[in-house]
Amino acid sequence: MTAALADNVRYLQARAERLCGDFEYYAANCLRIRPKAGGLVPFVLNVVQRAVHVRLEAQRKATGRVRALILKARQPGISTYVEGRYFHQVTQREGISAYILTHAQQATESIFGMAQRFHDHMPEPIKLATVAANAKELKFAGLDSGILVSTAGAKGAGRGGTVHLFHGSEVAHWPNASEHMAGVLQSVPDAPGSEVILESTANGVGGLFYDMCRAAKRGDSEYILIFVPWFEHDEYRADPPEGWHPPPEFRDYGEAHGLGLDRLYWAWRKNGELAQACAGSSDEICWLFRQEYPATSAEAFQVSDAESYIRAELVLKARKATCPDQSHLPLILGVDIARGGRDKTRIISRQGRAAAHLVNETIDSRDLMDVVGRIGRIMEMHKPDAVFVDGTGIGAGVYDRLRELRHRNVHLVTFGARATQHERYANKRAEIWANMAEWFADGGGADIPDDDEMQASICGPGYHFDSSSRLLLEPKDKIRERLGFSPDAGDALALTFAEPVRFATANRILPQRTNSRYDPHRWMQSHGRI
């Protein structure tokens, strides 16, 4: 064998190995897709597809399997990616069955059309013969491997046989979702090399996909949650006309997410289309845009046709902010007591512009004495200047017991009580949430943890005005019914704004001078603290 021939053999062997083991290389060299502009082009992964691929491969290498939930914006190419990923595997491995279940017949036909196109335009040297090629199945000769597609609807869909690779498309929009998943997941072996990928845009709150995403976010599941914001997709941009300036709400949105004018102009135009469907203004970001093109995973599910009292951009800005040291200001704790069911007691600290960094505790207990003991230990450790306890339900009992234990700086707050400014607020809860809203909006640089769950809680409550034009927040039971969770973190943080607070700890001394923007004396005066 000549040196040139040997080099060629080695090259072909290396290429074959790479085609087998490197999906991104395989896709670009062997698969063809139909882009939105028409025609056929090589399947080169876009930014979103590549980000998902990296996460899935990391999980596969770490666990030997893939179990993933992909929460997405509209049309970033996730279904195309998963279909290509599974086509690669069933044409490389023996005895592998891939099953795709979609939400609608049109989607089923579209996804199977991808698989058929992959096969039809495969380079001849590696193109496999089929033993089955019909409207819903491709099965390859010699490997006993194949792809089957079906539509969610009939309750038996997904049952029977062994499935090694399962792709659930638009799971949040499935009818009978729980029954489909119970059936098909029993068909997926708990074995190395098996994969379950469930992807969807959001479809409001509640339902199987919503519950699975929340469990994955909490770490209570073997599934990982993958979210890529809409503005990571290369196609979602448009050059604005000369002289165009974003409306104020879009300007704030752009600042919160670091978006350029091309992204903002695209979002403004898309929002204008969707605003017509929900009777909104093109200059204000409508709930449907946030659901279809979410910027955060929390935003995808928390929004609905009810307007949030506190805007998401204000909270996101606080998540990204870092304020100067606030230890010279009074330390306040807000304690929202669990009322039973799925509620949990939440304790959150605030010092000036910084909240939930020193104390951010969740107590999952129905034992009143256990709750009292844990609150007491937190108070002993941090020595707060004031503690405001929600007095609704068993909260009054927690307050009484803390006072019996000689915690003198504990104060009871009854959400339904008369507001101090009763001409503006229907009750105390509305008033303290208004105080918190001002804290987020007043430009002083609020600073909270970068946490989706906390943002969802703060942005959860809707609002309206009563017959006397006073602010009234959406009740917690209505929020729980609408969103599937109780805004415990939001209520706990709001409690820190219940009353003016002076220093209770003698050894704390305010500095004489500091940066004027964060001058503690000026801040306390402007907020009624002194």
N, C-alpha and C positions, 0 to 999 in steps of 0.2 A: 504494500500500500504506500503510495507516494505521500509526502508530507502535506501537499495541498489537499489530497483526498482525506487524509486523517484529520486535518483541520476542519474540513467541511463536515465530516462525521461528528466531530466533537461539537461543532456549532449546532448541528441539527439536534443532537442529544440534549444540549443545554437549552435550546429553544423549546423542545418538547417538554422538558422538565419544568421550565418556567410557565409554559401554557397550562400545564397541569396544576401547578402550585400557586400561581400568582393570578388571581382573578382580574385585577385591574389591567394587567398586561394582556390576558386572554380576551377581555371585553374589547379592548381597543384594536386588537388584531384579528378577532374572529367573529364578533357580533356586529350586526347592523341594526340601527334603530331609525324610526321615522320621526324627525323633529317637528316642532309645531309649524315650521315654514314649509314642510313637505320634503319629498325626496328621501334618500337613504344616506346615512352617514355612519362612520364607525362609532361604536359606543365608548366614548371617552367620558369617564366619570366627572360630573360637575362638582362644585364645592360641597354642596349638601350631601350628595351621594358618597363622596370621599370621606366626609366627616362621620357618616353612619358606618361606612365600611371599616374605618379605623376602630370604632367602638366595638363593633361585632367581632372583629378579628381578635381584639384584646380579650374579650370575654371567652371566645373559643379557645385561645391559647391558655387562659387561666383555668378554665373549668372543663374543657373538652367538649362543651356543648354551647349552644346559643339559645338563650331565652330573653327576648327583647320586646319592649313596647316602644314604638316610634310615634311620638306626637308631632304632627307636622302642620305646616301651612298648606295652602292649596298648590298642587301641581309642581312640587320640586323634583319629581322623578323618582320617588321612593319605590313605587310599584315596579317601575322599569328596572331599578337596581335589584330588587329582590328576585324578580323573574329571571334576570340575567345570572344572578348568583346561583339560583337553583338549577337553571339550565346547564351551567358549568359543571355542577356536581353530578347531575344525573347522566351526563355524557362522559364522565371520568371514573365513576364508581359503579361497581356491580351491585345489583339487587337493591337499588335505592328508589324509593317512591316519594315524589313531591306532590303535595296537594295544596291547591290554592282555592280559597273560599272568598268570594266577593259579596258586596252588598246588593248588587243589581245585575240583571242579565246583560245590559249593555257593557258594564264593567267586565263581566266574565268574558264576553266576546272580545273585548279590547285586550285583556291580559293574555288570553289564549292566542290572539293574533300576534302578540309579541313573540311568544314561544315558537309559533309557526314561522315567523319571519326570521328568527335566529337560525332555525334549521334550514330554511330555504336558501339562505345566503351564506351558509357556512362554507369556508374554503374546502374545495373538493378533497384534498388529501386527508382531511380529518372529519369529513362529513359522514355521519353514521346512517345506515339504513334503518328504516322503521318497520315494526311489525304491526303497529296500530297508529293511524293518523286520521282522526275524525274531528268532529266539532268540539270535543272536550278532552281529548287524550292524545298524547304522543308517547309511544313506547318504542325503545330502541333495541334493535336486533343485537344479539350477542351479549348484552349487558343485563337484560331483564330489569332495566330501570326505565322510569318514565315520569311524565307530568300529567296530572289530572286536575281539571278546574271544575268548579261548581258554583252555584248561586245560593246564598243564604235565603231562607224562606221556609221551605219544607223542613219540618222539625227533625227529619231523619238525615239531613245533609251532614256529611262529615263522619257518619258512623260506619263501622265495618272496615276490615283490612288493617294493615300496618302502614303508618305514615312516618317516614323518617325526617322529612322536611315539610313543615307546615307554614304557609303564608296566609294570614288573615288580613284582607284588604278592607279598609274603611269599616273597621269593627264597630265603631261607635254608632254606625248607621244600620247595623244588622237587626232585622226582626228575630225574635227568639234567640238572642245572643247567648244567654246563659246555657240554653239547651244545646246549641251548636258547639259551644266550647267544651261543655261536659262530655259530649260525644267524641269530638275529634281529638281532644287532648288525651283521652284514654287510648287512642290509637297510636300515639307517639311514644316510642319506648324511651325510658329513662336511661339512655345509653350514650357513650361517646359518639360524636358525629351527628347526633340528632339536633334539629333546629326548630324553634318556634319563633316566628317574627310576626307580631301583630302591629299593624300601622293604621293610623286614621287621623283625619282632622277631628276637632272636637265637635260635639253635638249637644251643647248644653251640659248641665250637671246631672249626675245620676247615671245608672246603667253599668254594665259590665266593664267597658273600657275605662270609664271614669274611675270606678272602684279599683281596678287593677293598677292604674297609673298612680293613684294616691297611695296604695300599698307599696308600690315600688319606690315611690318618693320617700316613704317612711323607712324603707329598708326592711319591710315585713314580707318580702317576696324574693323568689329566686330570679325574678325578671329585673333587668336593668331598664331604666327609662331614658330614652334618647330624645332630646328636643333640640331642634335647630331653628332659630328665629327666622322669620320670613326674609329679613334683609341680608341674610347670608347667601341667598340665591342670586346668582349673577344676572339673571334675566329681569329681576324686579328693580329696575331703575329706568328713568326716562329723563332726557335733557329738558329742563324747563325753558319756556320762552324768555327772551330777554326782559329783564325788569320784574320777573315774577318773585314775589316774596311769600313765604308760608304764612298762613293765618296763625294767630297767637298759640292756639292749642297744638298745631303741628310744629311750630317753632320749639315749644317746650318738649314735645315728643322727640324731636330730632336731637335736642340737647341731651335728653335723658339717655338716648341710645347711641349717641355719637354718629348720627346720620348726615350725609351730605345732601345738597339740594336735589341731586338726581334721584336719590331714594325718596326724599320727602315729596317731590313732585309726583313720582309714581304712586306713592301712598295716597296723596291728596286726590288724584284722579280716580284711583280704585275705590277709595272711601266714598267719593261722590256717586259712583255707580251703586254701591251697596246701601248708601244712606237713603236712596229712593225706596228701597224695600222695607225700611223700618222708619219711614217718615222723619228722617233726620236731616241735618244740614251738612252740606259738603265741607264746610269749614270746621266742623266739630267731629271728632273721631267717634263713629257709631259703634254700637256693641257688636254688630255683625262683622265689621272689619276686624275688630279685635279677636273675634272667634275664628274667622277664616284665615287671618294673617296675624297670628299672635307674636308678640315680641318676647314674651316670657311664658314658661309652662303654666304658671298660675293664671295668667291673663286668658289663656285659651278656654279655661273652664269657669272662671269666676264671673265672666261677663254674661249678661242676659239683656232682655229688654228693659230691665230696671237700671236706672242710672246710679252709679256708685256715688255716695256722698263725698268721699275723698278720692280725688283723681289719681289714677295709677301712676302718671308721670311724676307727681309730687313724691309719692312713696318710693318710686324707683330712684329718683334723685337722692333721696335720703339713704337708700341702700348703698349708693356709690360714694357717698360723702364720708369724709373723716374730719371731725371738728377738733379744735384744740382741746387740751386737757380741761375737763369740767369738774374736777374733784373739789374745787373751791366752792361749789354750789351745793345747795341742799340735796340730799339723797332721798328720793321718794319711791315707795313701792306701791304698785297697784295690784290688788289681789281679786281676781274674778273667780268666784267659787262655783264649782260644778253643781249642776242641778239634777244630775242623774242621766241615764241613758248613755249616749256617746260623748257627753260633755266631760271635760277635764278641768281641774283647777289650774289656773295659770297665774304666775307671779312674774311681774316685769318691773325693772328698775328704770328710773330716769334721773339724770343729773343735768340740768340745763338743757343743752342741745343734744345730749347723748342718751339713748334709751336702749335697754335690753342687752347691754354689753356686760354689765356687772352681774345682773340677775336676770335670768330668762328660764324659769323653771316650770315644768308641767308635772302636776301631781295626779296620777290616775288611781284614786282611792275614794271609796264611799264611806270609809271609817272617819267620822268627824274628829276623833281624838288624834288619829294619825295625821290628818290634814293640819290640825292645830299645832301638833308637835313639830311638823316639818316647817311650817311658817315661822314658828318660834325660833327654831335653830337658824334659819336664814336671817332673822332679825338679830339674833345674838352675834352672828358672824359679821354682818355688815353694818349694824347699828344705824339704821335709817333715821332720818329726821321726822318722817311721817309715813304711815302706812294706811292706805285707803282700801277698805274691804267692801265688796259688793254685798249689800244686805238682803238681796232677794233670796227667798227660800231658806236653806240652811246657813246662808251667809251670816245671818243675825246670830246664830248659835256659835259660829266660829269667832265672831267679834266678841261676844260675851265671854267666851272662855279665854281669849287672849287678854282681855281686860282683867279677868280674875287672876291671871298669871302675872299681873302687874306690868303689862306692856302698855304704858300710859300714852304713847304716841300713836295709838291705833284709832282710826276714825271710821265710822259706819256711813256708807253712802247707799241710799235707796234710789234705784234708778227711776222709779215712778214718782218720786217726791217732787214737790214744787221747786222749780228752778229759781236761782237767785235773780236772774233777769227773766222773770216769768212772762213779761210782755213779748219776749223774743223766742222763748223756748217752751215747748209744751211740757217738758219734764226735765229732771236732773240729767238723765242719760243724754238727751239731745244737747244740753248745755255743755257737758264735759267733752262730748265728741266735737262740738263746735270749737271749743278751746284747743283741742288736739288738731283739728283741721287748720286753725290759724297758725299753730306751731309748725306744721308742715309747709305752709304757704308763705310765711312772713319773710322769707329770704335770709333768715339767720343761719341756715346750714344745719338742718336736722340730720341726725346721724343714727341709723338703726342697722341691725345685722342684714347682710345680703342674703335674704331668705324668702323663697317663694311662698311658703306657708304663711309667714307673717304678713306679707303683702296681700295675700288672698283674704286674710282675716280683716285687715284694715280697710281694704277696698270692698269688702263684702256687702255691708249694709246699704240698702237704698234709702230713700227719704221722700217726704212730701211735706206740705204745710197744711195745718188744720184750718178750721173755719175762721180762726182768729189770726191767720197768717203767721202762726208760730211753727218753728221747725219741729218735726217729729220724725224720728228714725224708725226704720223698719224693725218690727219686733224680732227677737232672736229665734222664736219658733218658726216665723215665716222665712227667715234667712236659712234656717236649717232645712226647711222643706224645699226651698228653691235651689240652694246650693249644695246641700248634702253635708254641711258642717256648720258648727257654731263659731261665731267670730270671737272666741275667748281671748286671743292675743290682742285683738283690737280693743275689746272692753277693758282688759287689764291695763293697757297703755293709757286709755282714756281716763281711767280712774286716777292716774297720777296728776291730772289736771282738775281734780275735784274742788280743791280749795287752795288759797295762798299758803305757802309753807315758809316758815322761818327756821333758822338753825336751831336744832335741839341739842346738838353735841357741842359741849363747851370748848373743846380743843380745836374746833375748826375756825379758822380766821380768814376772812376775805382779804385778798391781796389789795394793796392800795391802788395799783395801776395795772392795766393789762391792755391788750390790743383793743382799740375803741369799738371794733365791730362786735367783739365778744365781751365788752365790759360787763362784769357781773352785776355791779350796782345798777347800771342803766337797764340791763336785761330784767333784773328783778323788779325794778320800778315799773317798766313798761308792761310787765305781765302781772302786776298786782302782788308780787311776792313780798315787797317791803313798802 
